[in-house]
Every structure is written in structure tokens, then in C-alpha cells.
Amino acid sequence: NIDFKGYVPANSRNRYILTVVDEYSRFPFAFPCPDLSSATVIKCLTELFTIFGLPAFIHSDRGSSFLSHDLTSFLHSNRVATSLSSPNNPRGNGQVERYNGIIWKTITLALKSKQ
């Protein structure tokens, strides 16, 4: 499962978090990202795939970066199947949405403690 969370209110160029959750182990990965582009998603997934290998499939919401031709071509060329959540249904991507909430809460608490 994969999804973006953001806009991170910090003095950093990385304003978004790309969260990837392994459906089997439920282990989360979070990547700080400067934008929501498909090129950014491909860069993060390439890093993840290099370390852990290719997954059988990736499930996402219908965000424009996940629907892009570049990303779908990249995944299909690596024989990674894709599936999408139903429109306007965040529960369809529930695992990653839950981790997004945890990550977001941690980030906001850390930023508040710096002030």
C-alpha cells in the first residue's frame, strides 16, 4: 500500500511524506519528498525495491502521481501489478492511512516541541 501525506509545515524542502506499507508484515516505510510527482514516487520505490526486492503488487488511492503513465509503466515493466482504492473511500487503503496518521501525529508533536 502506498500514499502521500503532507504538507509538512517545516523549514525543509521535503514537504510531503510518501508512506509505503508492506501488506504481509505491515512494516511501514516513510520517505520525505519535495513534491507529489510520479518521478519522486519512482525514485522512492526504486530505493525500496533495490533493498527488499520487487513486490507482487502495489495498492494505492487515485492520486494523480499514482495514476500517471510514468509510474504505471515503471511498475508494469518490473512486473508489479497495481490496484486502486474506490474513489472517495480512504478505508480502501486503510493500512497506509493508519500509518499516515501515526507519522503525522509524530511530526506535529516534534515540530511543536521545537517551538
C-alpha positions as CSV (number, residue, x, y, z in Angstrom):
1,N,0.0,0.0,0.0
2,I,1.3,3.5,-0.9
3,D,0.1,7.0,-0.2
4,F,1.2,10.6,0.3
5,K,0.7,12.7,3.4
6,G,1.5,16.4,3.6
7,Y,2.0,19.4,3.5
8,V,4.6,19.3,6.3
9,P,4.9,22.7,8.0
10,A,8.7,22.8,8.4
11,N,11.7,24.6,7.2
12,S,12.7,21.8,4.9
13,R,12.4,21.4,1.2
14,N,10.7,18.0,1.8
15,R,7.1,19.0,2.3
16,Y,5.4,15.6,1.9
17,I,5.8,12.1,3.2
18,L,5.4,9.0,1.0
19,T,4.3,6.1,3.1
20,V,4.7,2.5,1.9
21,V,3.3,-0.3,4.0
22,D,4.2,-4.0,3.3
23,E,0.8,-5.7,3.4
24,Y,2.2,-9.0,4.6
25,S,4.4,-7.8,7.5
26,R,2.6,-4.5,7.9
27,F,6.1,-2.9,8.1
28,P,5.9,0.8,7.2
29,F,8.5,2.9,5.2
30,A,8.3,6.7,5.1
31,F,10.2,8.8,2.6
32,P,10.4,12.6,2.9
33,C,9.6,14.1,-0.5
34,P,9.9,17.6,-2.1
35,D,6.8,17.1,-4.2
36,L,4.0,14.7,-5.2
37,S,5.3,13.9,-8.7
38,S,5.4,10.4,-10.2
39,A,9.2,10.9,-10.7
40,T,9.5,11.2,-6.9
41,V,7.4,8.1,-6.3
42,I,9.6,6.2,-8.8
43,K,12.8,7.3,-7.1
44,C,11.5,6.2,-3.7
45,L,10.2,2.9,-4.9
46,T,13.5,2.2,-6.8
47,E,15.3,2.7,-3.5
48,L,12.9,0.4,-1.7
49,F,13.0,-2.3,-4.4
50,T,16.8,-2.2,-4.5
51,I,16.9,-3.1,-0.8
52,F,13.9,-5.5,-0.5
53,G,13.2,-6.7,-4.0
54,L,10.1,-6.3,-6.1
55,P,6.6,-6.8,-4.7
56,A,3.9,-8.8,-6.5
57,F,1.5,-5.7,-6.4
58,I,1.1,-2.2,-5.2
59,H,-2.2,-0.8,-4.0
60,S,-2.8,3.0,-3.9
61,D,-5.5,5.6,-3.9
62,R,-6.4,7.5,-7.0
63,G,-3.8,10.3,-6.5
64,S,-2.5,11.8,-9.8
65,S,1.0,10.6,-9.1
66,F,-0.2,7.0,-8.7
67,L,-2.3,7.2,-11.9
68,S,0.4,8.6,-14.1
69,H,1.6,6.9,-17.2
70,D,5.3,7.1,-16.0
71,L,4.6,5.2,-12.7
72,T,2.3,2.6,-14.2
73,S,4.8,1.9,-17.0
74,F,7.6,1.7,-14.4
75,L,5.7,-0.8,-12.3
76,H,4.4,-2.9,-15.2
77,S,7.9,-3.0,-16.8
78,N,9.0,-4.5,-13.5
79,R,6.1,-7.0,-13.5
80,V,4.5,-5.3,-10.5
81,A,0.7,-5.4,-10.7
82,T,-1.3,-2.4,-9.5
83,S,-4.7,-1.9,-7.9
84,L,-6.6,1.2,-6.8
85,S,-8.9,2.1,-4.0
86,S,-12.5,3.1,-4.8
87,P,-13.0,6.8,-5.3
88,N,-13.6,8.8,-2.1
89,N,-13.0,5.8,0.1
90,P,-9.9,6.1,2.3
91,R,-10.7,2.9,4.1
92,G,-9.8,1.1,0.8
93,N,-6.2,2.0,1.6
94,G,-6.6,1.6,5.3
95,Q,-3.2,0.2,6.4
96,V,-1.3,3.1,4.9
97,E,-3.9,5.7,6.1
98,R,-3.4,4.4,9.6
99,Y,0.3,4.8,9.5
100,N,0.0,8.2,7.9
101,G,-2.0,9.2,10.9
102,I,0.7,7.9,13.3
103,I,3.5,9.5,11.3
104,W,1.6,12.8,11.0
105,K,1.0,12.9,14.8
106,T,4.7,12.2,15.5
107,I,5.8,15.0,13.1
108,T,3.4,17.6,14.5
109,L,4.4,16.7,18.1
110,A,8.1,17.0,17.2
111,L,7.6,20.4,15.5
112,K,5.6,21.7,18.5
113,S,8.3,20.6,20.9
114,K,10.9,22.6,18.8
115,Q,8.9,25.8,19.3
